[in-house]
Amino acid sequence: MTAPIIEIDKLTKSYGGRRGIVDVSLQIREGEVFGFLGPNGAGKTTTIRILMALLRADRGAARVAGLDSWQKSVDIKRLIGYVPGEPSLDPNLTGGQLLEYFAHLRGGVDQSYLKQLIERLELDPGRKFRHYSTGNKRKVVLIQAFMHRPRVLILDEPTSGLDPLNQQEFDGMVREARDDGRTVFLSSHVLSEVEKTCTRVGIIRDGRLVRVGGVAELKDIKRYEITIHFAQPVPIETFAQLEGVAGVEKLANGSAVRLAMQGSADAVIKAAARYPVVSLTSYEPSLEDVFLRFYESDGKAPQEVAGVV
Amino acid sequence: MWFSSVYLKTLRDFRVPILGWGLGLGFLMTAVFAAVPALLATPAARASIVALGPSFAWFADPIKIDTPGGYATWKYGLTVLVVALWPILAQSAMLRGEEERGTMDVLLSLPRGRFRVVIEKVAAMWSALVLMAVLVGLLAFAGARKSNVDISLVATIAYGLNLALISAVFGAIALLLAQFTSERRAAAGWTAGLLLVFVVLDMVHRVVPNTLWVSRLSPVYYFNLSKPLVPGYGFDAGAMVLLLGLSIVLSGIAVWLFVRRDIGGVVLTRRERPAVRAALPAGDWSLRSVYLRGLAMVAMPTVWWTLGIAGFAAWMVIVVKQTEAQLKSLLQGSALGGDILKAGGGDVATNTTILSLLFVFLPLMLMAFAVTQANRWAADEEDGRLEIVLSTPQSRLGVLLGRFAALTTATVTISVLTLATTSVASSITGIALDGGNLVAATLSMIPLGLLVAAIGYLLSGWLSAAVDTGLISFLLLIWFFISFLGPGLSWPDASLRLSAFYYYGAPLLHGVQPADLAVIVVAAAVALALGSYRFVRKDIAV
């Protein structure tokens, strides 16, 4: 197993009396693509901005490549490409000028690779930043984050405002970074994107990290649904107590049941086989459904989820 | 209540400027009324000031300037026009600023028409100006009563309203120009430039014969037709109606354009240049470092401020030469002359004394320039424009010092060009100025400008850009009052030392005073050091 390139240890930050993040601990290995999920105001941006030394933590530590993010911020920023959540740049410079400026501040970049990125995202670098659409502004910020081939990419909602084609292009760029052994730490609301690109996911809620696991692991703990239509009404109690059944709902006057499942469906299949089955459908929720369910309980993560880390 | 309509919400947004400008100008008039009786105590003093008036007619019409109301109107005839700066800033931002921030989209998504939204906003601005005018009028009246100056409440309120009207005109110009510019800053800059042009146009007829028609092109001319504080002069209702009409017409055109154009767009769209994909790298010199980028950002303002400051200095040299004989006889023979000489720092043996007095305005202007640039730094940090810069391997200290170094370069440039312009003007007019002292007078402005900038940088460590700018502007105003009203009010030396202008002194007469200069340099260095200490530790854009 490779050493962690990002280490966050009991990081705590508040804004005056307002909660930012509380005791967030996390390790990301080199070469990982890590998705950071959470609703608005959960603390994703606060965590990222502390890593970037834009905020100073009240307690705890954040390290990138073993270097303290606050004490060694300049050294760390040589390794990092960063996309802020709300990019704001000089509106009077063109996209090309902005990219050149940041390239100079980084000590120079490979111009052919820069041009390749510009072509790839179809950015017109001759227009002033203030004349760009939201998506094009995002492209400028994405290109400046990738253009020096950083060892670590820290991306705060990077695809916000991009059209689906450019989102696909972005997915490709992240995959290439991963294949090159680089690390990507991205926050997102677009769960399908996280599902596609990330190897591990962390979920933050109310400033606390409530879940870290592989994308596949998250799916393992998710509930799924089975709907069975019978030729005649069946007693619902038959299914309620079975192993793996978390909930039962009667449909079509009792001739169909919808089962919320957790774990193996073996007992359900065997019980259903005692009656004439018309149809059986299983619905596997997306990561988005898992995510939404994770937040539907008011203030507490569901026990079965909280227990699996 | 304040959030029940666009009108009330906008009025609420203006509450600080209403109070700030209203109280500031009101107290200014109160201070003038308190100081003037002492200045006009003797018949000789009154006679000398009456005689001095025509020599400075270019500045303002000298009418009954041996009375408190006449003196206040004359002395602050132009100075009070700074009040127009607020409506210029506010109305350039009223629509364009909201469009830049994207908040106009949200506002117009509500079930209210564009016309109604903009009318409510304009109405709020006019209400704010009226409230400010009333505040100025009431405070001026109270100040007059306290100092036993015979001025009626109607006169002081009319004075305030006249100020509100000229402010409304420039606000309306800013609102109109903002329909043609894609940035509020550009609209504000153009309108401020127009304010300067109109002030000069108004002056023309007082300096050059048979040019009244030129001055009539300026709204400032119609503002100056009303002098409610001058006993027996009153106000010109026609001129006030004309100013009101002008602001209504200009605002009306702005509203008409706004309801028809694209939100975020401009009225006359320039054709965009074709894409220059092959133009990378651009090879622009200004993109090579934070310092050079800062230099490019400050370049254009530096050009305009240099024109203003160096132009003013050269003009002063020419004016002093033209009025040489009258000024000498006036100042030598009056008590007031003694006070003026005290403020100027010398005797009337040479024109240098008069120039020394007038040169005090140069550091004031340079410090105002520094205020605008400190505001830009604070706004860049507040708006998140430093975020990606700070994500590159640049230290925070390096970024701050890079920007401050660019500002330092700009202030040095302005001062050096002022020195060059003044030298040329003095050699053309034949006014003999000590070369070393002239160098001292122009270059010792630099530490004052840097002091203001450093204080602005320091305060931006805690305060928003708006509050930071307001505070350092207020500080500048306080220093100005201390140095220009303090001696007249016989304030102790310890109080006068609280003003940075005290340490500027009269370098045109006495050269550099190393100890005084050191005070400013040390103060600026301490403020910059503290500002740097704060910046490298603070949360960015929070």
Interface residues (C-beta under 8 A of the other chain):
Chain A: Y15 R49 M52 A53 L54 L55 R56 S73 V74 D75 K77 R78 I80 Y82 P84 E86 P87 S88 L89 D90 P91 N92 T94 G96 Q97 L99 E100 Y101 F102 A103 H104 L105 R106 G107 Q111 L114 K115 I118 E119 D124 P125 G126 R127 R130 H131 V141 Q144
Chain B: E100 S182 E183 E272 R273 P274 A275 V276 R277 A279 L280 P281 A282 D284 L287 R288 S289 V290 R293 M297 D383 G384 R385 E387 I388 V389 L390 S391 T392 P393 Q394 S395 R396 R537 K538 D539 I540 A541 V542
